[in-house]
């Protein structure tokens, strides 16, 4: 079968290659999945560079890339409850390939007609749901999202709209092909045109109430301005670090503002789904299945086009997610 592999740690632009590898053999408790789609995510680049904690470590030779994906169960081992033909999403290993062997416990069943662009990013939908919940922002309150054009931010906006939460999407530059207000944003702040008055703009939008939550994917000096624009008792959820710049805060910026700072590690990184998650997962499926729930796609690629997909994702050339359509 075809798969995207690497044999040493390094830059994603340099170490990946398309290879023919053996079809995986399923062990007890596993199923063989014929992959239909897989997304290209920042986490995949962390894995390639060996920056993830245990147990997410590459094993050489021919480590297959990819953490998130979706496909159809083709074959099962004994005592598997899911049947061949079931459409599933998962976060595990080896998704940039034609087939993957995955323990049943990691699988999330999806409707047969669930669109591939959403299936490939189903774990990102879960992240968006979880990050919004973690922010503890209530209906009628305000949340700011940095990297507002990103796929996860657009998903958070739509879930926030569903919950009646006001969203300020913050972008470095507006993108003509992405209508953030149509995807749930109450307001969009374009940093290229604020003239350094971000706090004033936020206070105008919130009628001087300030932000009740922040989801930050960027870091750098921007987060200082956002923290200084919060209401007392707000929550900052750190979900990424796209900026290389550092920033400086005083304890009083946090202490006297009653600010809670949390980091987010995506669900199912260390452990698989459990029975208590079923209601939440079904709610995400129901909401995201609607035609007006938009998941921005930059481009759809074949596995043979991996170099373009990786280069454009790694350097943020396009807005929206790059995904592989595998079959």
KEDREN-953963 format. One record per residue (C-alpha): x, y, z; residue number from 0; chain. Coordinates in Angstrom, 2 decimals. Each point is the difference from the previous one (the first is absolute). Layout:
<nodes>
+---------+---------+---------+-----+-------+
|      xx |      yy |      zz |  nr | kette |
+---------+---------+---------+-----+-------+
|       X |       Y |       Z | NUM |     A |
...
+---------+---------+---------+-----+-------+
</nodes>
This chain:
<nodes>
+---------+---------+---------+-----+-------+
|      xx |      yy |      zz |  nr | kette |
+---------+---------+---------+-----+-------+
|    0.00 |    0.00 |    0.00 |   0 |     A |
|    1.01 |    3.65 |   -0.40 |   1 |     A |
|    0.91 |    2.09 |    3.04 |   2 |     A |
|    1.89 |    3.17 |    0.90 |   3 |     A |
|    2.96 |   -1.00 |    2.19 |   4 |     A |
|    3.18 |    1.35 |    1.55 |   5 |     A |
|    3.18 |   -1.67 |    1.23 |   6 |     A |
|    1.58 |    2.74 |    2.10 |   7 |     A |
|   -0.93 |    3.04 |    2.08 |   8 |     A |
|   -0.02 |    3.26 |   -1.91 |   9 |     A |
|   -1.97 |    2.69 |   -1.78 |  10 |     A |
|   -3.26 |   -1.25 |   -1.54 |  11 |     A |
|    1.07 |    1.57 |   -3.29 |  12 |     A |
|    3.18 |   -2.10 |   -0.09 |  13 |     A |
|   -0.48 |   -3.45 |    1.51 |  14 |     A |
|   -3.30 |   -1.26 |   -1.42 |  15 |     A |
|   -0.37 |   -2.32 |   -2.98 |  16 |     A |
|   -2.69 |   -2.05 |   -1.73 |  17 |     A |
|    0.68 |   -3.71 |    0.38 |  18 |     A |
|   -1.45 |   -3.45 |   -0.61 |  19 |     A |
|   -0.35 |   -1.71 |    3.38 |  20 |     A |
|   -1.56 |   -3.31 |    1.09 |  21 |     A |
|   -3.71 |   -0.09 |    0.74 |  22 |     A |
|   -0.32 |    0.11 |    3.80 |  23 |     A |
|   -0.92 |   -3.23 |    1.77 |  24 |     A |
|   -2.70 |    0.38 |    2.61 |  25 |     A |
|    0.52 |   -1.38 |    3.49 |  26 |     A |
|   -2.54 |   -0.97 |    2.62 |  27 |     A |
|   -2.39 |    2.87 |    0.66 |  28 |     A |
|    0.94 |    1.82 |   -3.22 |  29 |     A |
|   -1.76 |    0.75 |   -3.27 |  30 |     A |
|    1.38 |    0.68 |   -3.46 |  31 |     A |
|   -1.20 |    3.35 |   -1.29 |  32 |     A |
|   -0.02 |    0.97 |   -3.66 |  33 |     A |
|    0.84 |    3.68 |    0.37 |  34 |     A |
|   -2.23 |    2.50 |   -1.79 |  35 |     A |
|    1.40 |    3.29 |    1.29 |  36 |     A |
|    2.58 |    1.49 |    2.34 |  37 |     A |
|    0.77 |    3.56 |    1.01 |  38 |     A |
|    3.36 |    1.78 |    0.10 |  39 |     A |
|    0.42 |    1.52 |    3.46 |  40 |     A |
|    2.67 |    1.88 |    1.98 |  41 |     A |
|    0.14 |   -3.03 |    2.30 |  42 |     A |
|    1.19 |   -2.15 |   -2.89 |  43 |     A |
|    2.98 |    2.32 |   -0.40 |  44 |     A |
|    0.77 |   -0.25 |    3.72 |  45 |     A |
|   -0.02 |   -3.79 |   -0.34 |  46 |     A |
|    2.36 |    0.10 |   -2.99 |  47 |     A |
|    2.39 |    2.21 |    2.01 |  48 |     A |
|   -0.28 |   -2.29 |    3.07 |  49 |     A |
|   -1.43 |    2.81 |    2.16 |  50 |     A |
|   -2.95 |   -1.92 |    1.43 |  51 |     A |
|    0.22 |   -1.61 |    3.46 |  52 |     A |
|   -0.19 |   -3.77 |    0.44 |  53 |     A |
|   -1.61 |   -2.09 |   -1.33 |  54 |     A |
|   -0.27 |    2.07 |   -3.21 |  55 |     A |
|    3.48 |   -0.80 |   -1.27 |  56 |     A |
|    1.03 |   -1.16 |   -3.50 |  57 |     A |
|    1.34 |   -3.51 |   -0.48 |  58 |     A |
|    2.41 |   -0.57 |   -2.90 |  59 |     A |
|    0.38 |   -1.08 |   -2.72 |  60 |     A |
|   -2.96 |    1.14 |   -2.09 |  61 |     A |
|   -2.04 |    1.75 |    2.65 |  62 |     A |
|   -3.32 |    0.92 |   -1.63 |  63 |     A |
|   -1.18 |    3.58 |    0.58 |  64 |     A |
|   -3.42 |    1.18 |    1.15 |  65 |     A |
|   -1.98 |    0.12 |    3.25 |  66 |     A |
|   -3.58 |    0.80 |   -1.05 |  67 |     A |
|   -2.07 |   -1.63 |   -2.71 |  68 |     A |
|   -3.08 |   -1.91 |   -1.06 |  69 |     A |
|   -0.84 |   -3.09 |   -1.98 |  70 |     A |
|   -2.10 |   -3.13 |   -0.43 |  71 |     A |
|    0.54 |   -3.15 |    2.03 |  72 |     A |
|    1.07 |   -2.69 |   -2.48 |  73 |     A |
|    0.97 |   -2.87 |    2.29 |  74 |     A |
|   -0.22 |   -0.78 |    3.72 |  75 |     A |
|    1.69 |   -2.34 |    2.44 |  76 |     A |
|   -2.08 |   -2.16 |    2.35 |  77 |     A |
|   -2.43 |    1.45 |    2.54 |  78 |     A |
|   -0.38 |    3.41 |   -1.69 |  79 |     A |
|   -3.37 |    1.72 |    0.41 |  80 |     A |
|    0.32 |    2.33 |   -2.99 |  81 |     A |
|   -0.78 |   -1.63 |   -3.33 |  82 |     A |
|    1.82 |    0.20 |   -3.34 |  83 |     A |
|   -1.38 |    2.89 |   -2.03 |  84 |     A |
|   -0.26 |    2.33 |    3.02 |  85 |     A |
|    1.17 |    3.57 |   -0.61 |  86 |     A |
|    2.34 |    1.09 |    2.81 |  87 |     A |
|    2.26 |    2.86 |    1.05 |  88 |     A |
|    2.94 |   -0.32 |    2.36 |  89 |     A |
|    3.10 |    1.54 |    1.48 |  90 |     A |
|    2.77 |   -2.58 |    0.15 |  91 |     A |
|    2.90 |   -0.56 |   -2.43 |  92 |     A |
|    0.77 |   -0.59 |   -3.68 |  93 |     A |
|   -2.87 |    1.88 |   -1.64 |  94 |     A |
|    1.92 |    1.24 |   -3.07 |  95 |     A |
|   -0.31 |   -3.40 |   -1.63 |  96 |     A |
|   -2.41 |   -2.17 |   -1.94 |  97 |     A |
|   -0.67 |   -2.28 |    2.98 |  98 |     A |
|    0.46 |    0.18 |    3.77 |  99 |     A |
|   -0.27 |   -2.56 |    2.80 | 100 |     A |
|   -1.73 |    1.60 |    3.00 | 101 |     A |
|   -1.24 |   -1.41 |    3.34 | 102 |     A |
|   -3.80 |    0.11 |    0.08 | 103 |     A |
|   -0.03 |    2.03 |    3.21 | 104 |     A |
|    1.45 |    3.02 |   -1.84 | 105 |     A |
|   -2.72 |    0.09 |   -2.67 | 106 |     A |
|   -2.89 |    2.47 |   -0.17 | 107 |     A |
|   -2.89 |   -1.23 |   -2.19 | 108 |     A |
|   -1.34 |    2.56 |   -2.47 | 109 |     A |
|   -3.10 |    0.08 |   -2.21 | 110 |     A |
|    0.64 |   -1.66 |   -3.36 | 111 |     A |
|   -0.65 |    3.28 |   -1.83 | 112 |     A |
|    2.06 |    2.22 |    2.30 | 113 |     A |
|    2.08 |    2.22 |   -2.37 | 114 |     A |
|    3.67 |   -0.90 |   -0.38 | 115 |     A |
|    1.23 |    3.56 |    0.63 | 116 |     A |
|   -1.69 |   -0.12 |    3.41 | 117 |     A |
|    0.90 |   -3.64 |    0.69 | 118 |     A |
|    3.69 |    0.68 |   -0.63 | 119 |     A |
|   -0.14 |    2.81 |    2.56 | 120 |     A |
|   -2.34 |   -1.57 |    2.52 | 121 |     A |
|    2.64 |    0.15 |    2.74 | 122 |     A |
|    0.38 |    3.72 |   -0.73 | 123 |     A |
|   -3.75 |    0.37 |    0.46 | 124 |     A |
|    0.37 |   -1.69 |    3.39 | 125 |     A |
|    2.86 |    2.37 |    0.86 | 126 |     A |
|   -2.12 |    3.02 |   -0.93 | 127 |     A |
|   -2.86 |   -1.28 |    2.17 | 128 |     A |
|    2.31 |   -0.72 |    2.94 | 129 |     A |
|    1.92 |    3.29 |   -0.17 | 130 |     A |
|   -3.24 |    1.99 |   -0.04 | 131 |     A |
|   -1.27 |   -1.99 |    2.99 | 132 |     A |
|    3.31 |    0.47 |    1.80 | 133 |     A |
|   -0.26 |    3.79 |   -0.41 | 134 |     A |
|   -3.14 |   -0.06 |    2.21 | 135 |     A |
|   -1.49 |    2.90 |   -1.97 | 136 |     A |
|   -3.77 |    0.21 |    0.45 | 137 |     A |
|   -2.77 |    0.92 |   -2.46 | 138 |     A |
|   -0.04 |    3.75 |   -0.60 | 139 |     A |
|    3.65 |    0.41 |    1.04 | 140 |     A |
|    3.03 |    0.69 |   -2.23 | 141 |     A |
|    2.88 |   -2.19 |   -1.12 | 142 |     A |
|    2.99 |    0.98 |   -2.18 | 143 |     A |
|    1.66 |   -2.47 |   -2.35 | 144 |     A |
|    3.48 |    0.62 |   -1.37 | 145 |     A |
|    0.92 |   -1.49 |   -3.39 | 146 |     A |
|   -3.63 |    0.63 |   -0.85 | 147 |     A |
|    0.41 |   -1.28 |   -3.56 | 148 |     A |
|    1.20 |   -3.41 |    1.17 | 149 |     A |
|   -2.14 |   -3.09 |   -0.33 | 150 |     A |
|   -0.31 |   -0.59 |    3.74 | 151 |     A |
|   -0.88 |    3.65 |    0.70 | 152 |     A |
|   -2.73 |   -0.07 |   -2.63 | 153 |     A |
|   -1.39 |   -3.16 |    1.62 | 154 |     A |
|    0.08 |    1.63 |    3.45 | 155 |     A |
|   -1.90 |    3.00 |   -1.44 | 156 |     A |
|   -2.75 |   -2.21 |   -1.34 | 157 |     A |
|   -0.36 |   -1.96 |    3.23 | 158 |     A |
|    0.00 |    3.31 |    1.90 | 159 |     A |
|   -2.83 |    1.32 |   -2.17 | 160 |     A |
|   -1.92 |   -3.20 |    0.75 | 161 |     A |
|    0.47 |    0.72 |    3.73 | 162 |     A |
|   -0.91 |    3.70 |   -0.28 | 163 |     A |
|    3.54 |    1.28 |    0.70 | 164 |     A |
|    1.37 |    3.16 |   -1.63 | 165 |     A |
|    3.23 |   -0.54 |   -1.94 | 166 |     A |
|    2.75 |    2.44 |   -0.95 | 167 |     A |
|    2.16 |   -1.62 |   -2.67 | 168 |     A |
|    3.47 |    1.57 |   -0.15 | 169 |     A |
|    1.95 |   -0.37 |   -3.25 | 170 |     A |
|    3.31 |    1.32 |   -1.32 | 171 |     A |
|   -1.68 |    0.72 |   -3.34 | 172 |     A |
|   -3.55 |   -0.51 |   -1.19 | 173 |     A |
|   -0.31 |   -2.65 |   -2.66 | 174 |     A |
|   -2.55 |    0.63 |   -2.79 | 175 |     A |
|   -0.90 |   -3.68 |   -0.32 | 176 |     A |
|   -0.85 |   -0.47 |    3.70 | 177 |     A |
|   -3.15 |    1.66 |    1.37 | 178 |     A |
|    0.58 |   -0.27 |    3.74 | 179 |     A |
|   -3.28 |    1.72 |    0.87 | 180 |     A |
|   -1.85 |   -2.62 |   -2.00 | 181 |     A |
|    1.79 |   -2.57 |    2.15 | 182 |     A |
|   -1.16 |    1.42 |    3.31 | 183 |     A |
|    2.29 |    2.95 |    0.74 | 184 |     A |
|   -1.81 |    3.00 |    1.47 | 185 |     A |
|    2.89 |    2.25 |   -1.03 | 186 |     A |
|    3.33 |   -0.31 |   -1.79 | 187 |     A |
|    3.07 |    2.03 |    0.96 | 188 |     A |
|    2.62 |    0.27 |   -2.73 | 189 |     A |
|    3.32 |    0.76 |    1.70 | 190 |     A |
|    1.37 |    1.53 |   -3.18 | 191 |     A |
|   -2.47 |    2.88 |    0.38 | 192 |     A |
|   -0.46 |    0.50 |    3.76 | 193 |     A |
|    2.82 |    2.53 |    0.29 | 194 |     A |
|    1.11 |   -1.42 |    3.35 | 195 |     A |
|   -3.33 |    0.65 |    1.74 | 196 |     A |
|   -1.11 |   -3.59 |    0.56 | 197 |     A |
|   -1.21 |    0.50 |    3.58 | 198 |     A |
|   -2.06 |    3.04 |   -0.97 | 199 |     A |
|   -1.63 |   -1.96 |   -2.80 | 200 |     A |
|   -0.84 |   -2.91 |    2.32 | 201 |     A |
|   -1.48 |    2.31 |    2.62 | 202 |     A |
|   -2.15 |    1.68 |   -2.63 | 203 |     A |
|   -1.30 |   -3.33 |   -1.23 | 204 |     A |
|   -0.74 |   -1.34 |    3.49 | 205 |     A |
|   -1.50 |    3.30 |    1.21 | 206 |     A |
|    2.89 |    0.31 |    2.50 | 207 |     A |
|   -0.77 |   -3.39 |    1.58 | 208 |     A |
|    3.19 |   -1.60 |   -1.32 | 209 |     A |
|    0.75 |   -3.57 |   -1.02 | 210 |     A |
|   -1.20 |   -2.94 |    2.08 | 211 |     A |
|    2.24 |   -2.45 |   -1.79 | 212 |     A |
|    2.93 |   -0.24 |   -2.39 | 213 |     A |
|    1.11 |   -2.93 |   -2.13 | 214 |     A |
|    3.56 |    0.71 |   -1.09 | 215 |     A |
|    1.70 |   -1.89 |   -2.80 | 216 |     A |
|    2.75 |    2.56 |   -0.59 | 217 |     A |
|    1.74 |    1.41 |    3.09 | 218 |     A |
|    2.36 |    2.99 |   -0.17 | 219 |     A |
|   -0.85 |    3.61 |    0.95 | 220 |     A |
|   -3.56 |   -0.40 |   -1.32 | 221 |     A |
|   -0.97 |   -2.08 |    3.03 | 222 |     A |
|    1.08 |    2.81 |    2.35 | 223 |     A |
|   -2.47 |    2.38 |   -1.67 | 224 |     A |
|   -2.75 |   -2.58 |    0.22 | 225 |     A |
|    0.62 |   -0.74 |    3.67 | 226 |     A |
|   -0.21 |    3.74 |    0.71 | 227 |     A |
|   -3.39 |   -0.05 |   -1.75 | 228 |     A |
|   -1.62 |   -2.62 |    2.24 | 229 |     A |
|   -2.76 |    0.27 |    2.56 | 230 |     A |
|    0.72 |   -1.17 |    3.55 | 231 |     A |
|   -0.08 |   -3.78 |    0.35 | 232 |     A |
|    0.70 |   -0.82 |   -3.64 | 233 |     A |
|    1.76 |   -3.07 |   -1.39 | 234 |     A |
|    2.87 |   -0.21 |   -2.49 | 235 |     A |
|    0.35 |   -3.34 |   -1.80 | 236 |     A |
|    3.34 |   -0.48 |   -1.77 | 237 |     A |
|   -0.48 |   -2.26 |   -3.00 | 238 |     A |
|    3.16 |    0.66 |   -2.01 | 239 |     A |
|    3.09 |    2.15 |   -0.46 | 240 |     A |
|    0.27 |    1.18 |   -3.59 | 241 |     A |
|    2.09 |    3.05 |    0.93 | 242 |     A |
|    3.68 |   -0.33 |    0.95 | 243 |     A |
|   -0.18 |    3.26 |    1.96 | 244 |     A |
|    0.01 |    0.03 |    3.80 | 245 |     A |
|   -2.12 |    2.29 |    2.13 | 246 |     A |
|    0.18 |    1.55 |    3.44 | 247 |     A |
|   -2.73 |    0.11 |    2.65 | 248 |     A |
|   -0.02 |    1.16 |    3.59 | 249 |     A |
|   -1.61 |   -2.18 |    2.66 | 250 |     A |
|   -2.58 |    2.72 |    0.54 | 251 |     A |
|   -1.15 |   -0.36 |   -3.61 | 252 |     A |
|   -1.19 |   -3.45 |    1.03 | 253 |     A |
|   -0.57 |    0.22 |    3.74 | 254 |     A |
|   -1.96 |    3.26 |    0.15 | 255 |     A |
|   -2.08 |   -1.02 |   -2.99 | 256 |     A |
|   -0.98 |   -3.40 |    1.38 | 257 |     A |
|    1.32 |   -1.55 |   -3.20 | 258 |     A |
|    0.19 |   -3.76 |   -0.42 | 259 |     A |
|    2.55 |   -1.32 |   -2.52 | 260 |     A |
|   -0.37 |   -3.51 |   -1.37 | 261 |     A |
|    1.78 |   -2.01 |   -2.66 | 262 |     A |
|   -1.89 |   -2.33 |   -2.30 | 263 |     A |
|    1.23 |   -3.42 |   -1.09 | 264 |     A |
|   -2.40 |   -1.55 |   -2.45 | 265 |     A |
|   -2.29 |   -2.71 |    1.25 | 266 |     A |
|    1.08 |   -3.58 |   -0.84 | 267 |     A |
|    3.68 |    0.91 |   -0.10 | 268 |     A |
|    0.83 |   -2.36 |    2.87 | 269 |     A |
|   -3.12 |   -2.13 |    0.28 | 270 |     A |
|   -2.86 |   -1.18 |   -2.26 | 271 |     A |
|   -3.67 |    1.04 |    0.10 | 272 |     A |
|   -2.15 |   -1.37 |    2.80 | 273 |     A |
|   -3.71 |   -0.67 |    0.48 | 274 |     A |
|   -0.53 |    3.31 |    1.80 | 275 |     A |
|    1.00 |    1.82 |   -3.21 | 276 |     A |
|   -2.74 |   -1.47 |   -2.18 | 277 |     A |
|   -2.57 |    2.76 |    0.61 | 278 |     A |
|    2.57 |    2.73 |   -0.65 | 279 |     A |
|    1.27 |   -1.68 |   -3.17 | 280 |     A |
|   -3.53 |   -0.47 |   -1.33 | 281 |     A |
|   -0.79 |    3.67 |    0.68 | 282 |     A |
|    3.09 |    1.07 |   -1.96 | 283 |     A |
|   -1.01 |   -2.30 |   -2.87 | 284 |     A |
|   -3.55 |    1.39 |   -0.03 | 285 |     A |
|    1.05 |    3.66 |   -0.02 | 286 |     A |
|    2.90 |   -0.37 |   -2.43 | 287 |     A |
|   -2.07 |   -2.12 |   -2.42 | 288 |     A |
|   -2.20 |    2.99 |   -0.82 | 289 |     A |
|    0.50 |    1.52 |   -3.43 | 290 |     A |
|    0.66 |    3.47 |    1.46 | 291 |     A |
|    2.85 |   -1.28 |    2.21 | 292 |     A |
|    3.05 |    0.92 |   -2.03 | 293 |     A |
|    3.43 |   -1.62 |    0.25 | 294 |     A |
|    2.46 |    2.07 |   -2.06 | 295 |     A |
|    2.10 |   -2.05 |   -2.41 | 296 |     A |
|    3.07 |    1.48 |   -1.64 | 297 |     A |
|    0.60 |   -2.89 |   -2.39 | 298 |     A |
|   -0.72 |   -3.71 |   -0.41 | 299 |     A |
|    3.02 |   -2.09 |   -0.99 | 300 |     A |
|    0.91 |   -3.52 |   -1.01 | 301 |     A |
|    2.79 |   -1.69 |    1.96 | 302 |     A |
|    2.26 |    0.60 |   -3.00 | 303 |     A |
|   -0.44 |    3.75 |    0.58 | 304 |     A |
|    1.32 |   -0.19 |    3.56 | 305 |     A |
|    2.88 |    2.45 |   -0.62 | 306 |     A |
|   -2.41 |    2.78 |   -0.99 | 307 |     A |
|   -2.40 |   -0.78 |    2.85 | 308 |     A |
|    2.82 |    0.04 |    2.54 | 309 |     A |
|    1.76 |    3.10 |   -1.33 | 310 |     A |
|   -3.15 |    2.09 |   -0.19 | 311 |     A |
|   -1.20 |   -1.16 |    3.44 | 312 |     A |
|    3.40 |    0.40 |    1.68 | 313 |     A |
|    0.41 |    3.56 |   -1.26 | 314 |     A |
|   -3.65 |    0.99 |    0.33 | 315 |     A |
|   -0.28 |    0.93 |   -3.65 | 316 |     A |
|   -3.74 |   -0.66 |   -0.26 | 317 |     A |
|   -2.95 |    0.54 |    2.30 | 318 |     A |
|   -1.86 |   -3.11 |    1.04 | 319 |     A |
|    1.11 |   -3.58 |    0.43 | 320 |     A |
|    1.90 |   -2.17 |   -2.47 | 321 |     A |
|   -1.34 |   -3.53 |   -0.13 | 322 |     A |
|    0.87 |   -3.21 |   -1.80 | 323 |     A |
|   -2.79 |   -1.75 |   -1.87 | 324 |     A |
|    1.30 |   -3.53 |   -0.03 | 325 |     A |
|   -2.70 |   -2.08 |   -1.67 | 326 |     A |
+---------+---------+---------+-----+-------+
</nodes>
